[in-house]
Amino acid sequence: NRKVFKMNARSALIDGAAEASRLRDTARLAMGRQIAGLAGSGFDGASGSALDAVRESAIESELEIMQTRRRSEAAAQGFRLQGQAAYAQGYNAQSAGVINGVNSMIDSMKGYGG
């Protein structure tokens, strides 16, 4: 189970990176269209309110990318914690089995001594 959770954590990070890349490509395309539209309307895309609009778009897209990465990191951390819990549960079960085996052996030895 622990290996499965590790693989899921890795997958969450890979998916998050792919989604961030997709968002960045989409944002670049949108900003390119925005600049082309502004230029087509006669605005200078390199100054004033046109530049402010492009900057705002860039900031918004980067915030969305950061949120996507944060969600994937949180998902990966959740999988890691589940893996650690599964490992601990297995370890505890194994330890309990050993203790129960030793107790059974001691109990059976008491019968021979008695």
C-alpha positions as CSV (number, residue, x, y, z in Angstrom):
1,N,0.0,0.0,0.0
2,R,2.8,2.4,0.8
3,K,4.2,2.1,-2.7
4,V,0.8,2.8,-4.2
5,F,0.5,6.0,-2.1
6,K,4.0,7.0,-3.2
7,M,3.1,6.5,-6.8
8,N,-0.1,8.5,-6.3
9,A,1.9,11.3,-4.7
10,R,4.3,11.4,-7.7
11,S,1.4,11.3,-10.1
12,A,-0.3,14.2,-8.3
13,L,2.8,16.3,-8.7
14,I,3.2,15.3,-12.4
15,D,-0.4,16.1,-13.1
16,G,-0.1,19.4,-11.3
17,A,3.0,20.4,-13.3
18,A,1.2,19.4,-16.6
19,E,-1.8,21.5,-15.6
20,A,0.4,24.5,-14.7
21,S,2.1,24.2,-18.1
22,R,-1.2,24.0,-19.8
23,L,-2.5,27.1,-17.9
24,R,0.7,29.0,-18.7
25,D,0.3,28.2,-22.5
26,T,-3.3,29.2,-22.4
27,A,-2.5,32.5,-20.6
28,R,0.3,33.3,-23.1
29,L,-2.1,32.7,-26.0
30,A,-4.8,34.9,-24.4
31,M,-2.3,37.7,-23.7
32,G,-1.0,37.5,-27.3
33,R,-4.6,37.8,-28.5
34,Q,-5.2,40.7,-26.0
35,I,-2.1,42.5,-27.3
36,A,-3.1,41.9,-30.9
37,G,-6.6,43.1,-30.2
38,L,-5.3,46.3,-28.5
39,A,-2.9,47.0,-31.3
40,G,-5.6,46.3,-33.9
41,S,-7.7,48.9,-32.1
42,G,-5.0,51.5,-32.3
43,F,-3.8,51.2,-28.7
44,D,-0.1,51.1,-27.9
45,G,0.3,47.7,-26.2
46,A,3.6,48.7,-24.6
47,S,2.3,51.6,-22.4
48,G,-0.5,53.0,-20.3
49,S,-3.7,51.2,-19.6
50,A,-3.1,48.6,-22.3
51,L,0.1,47.5,-20.6
52,D,-1.6,47.5,-17.3
53,A,-4.3,45.2,-18.6
54,V,-1.7,42.8,-20.0
55,R,0.2,42.9,-16.7
56,E,-3.0,42.2,-14.8
57,S,-3.7,39.2,-17.0
58,A,-0.2,37.9,-16.4
59,I,-0.6,38.3,-12.7
60,E,-3.9,36.5,-12.7
61,S,-2.6,33.6,-14.7
62,E,0.4,33.2,-12.4
63,L,-1.9,33.2,-9.4
64,E,-3.9,30.5,-11.0
65,I,-0.8,28.5,-11.8
66,M,0.4,28.9,-8.2
67,Q,-3.0,27.6,-6.9
68,T,-2.8,24.6,-9.2
69,R,0.7,23.8,-8.0
70,R,-0.4,24.2,-4.4
71,R,-3.4,21.9,-4.9
72,S,-1.1,19.2,-6.4
73,E,1.4,19.6,-3.6
74,A,-1.4,19.2,-1.0
75,A,-2.7,16.1,-2.8
76,A,0.8,14.6,-2.9
77,Q,1.3,15.3,0.8
78,G,-2.0,13.7,1.5
79,F,-1.0,10.5,-0.4
80,R,2.4,10.5,1.5
81,L,0.6,10.7,4.8
82,Q,-1.7,7.9,3.8
83,G,1.3,5.8,2.9
84,Q,3.0,6.5,6.2
85,A,-0.2,5.6,8.0
86,A,-0.5,2.3,6.0
87,Y,3.1,1.5,6.8
88,A,2.6,2.2,10.5
89,Q,-0.5,0.1,10.5
90,G,1.3,-2.8,8.9
91,Y,4.2,-2.5,11.3
92,N,1.9,-2.4,14.3
93,A,0.1,-5.5,13.0
94,Q,3.4,-7.3,12.6
95,S,4.5,-6.3,16.0
96,A,1.3,-7.5,17.6
97,G,1.6,-10.8,15.8
98,V,5.1,-11.3,17.2
99,I,4.0,-10.4,20.7
100,N,1.0,-12.7,20.5
101,G,3.2,-15.5,19.2
102,V,5.7,-15.1,22.1
103,N,2.8,-15.0,24.6
104,S,1.4,-18.2,23.1
105,M,4.8,-19.8,23.4
106,I,5.1,-18.7,27.0
107,D,1.6,-20.0,27.8
108,S,2.3,-23.4,26.3
109,M,5.6,-23.6,28.2
110,K,3.8,-23.0,31.4
111,G,1.7,-26.1,30.8
112,Y,4.9,-28.2,30.6
113,G,6.3,-26.9,33.8
114,G,3.3,-27.4,35.9
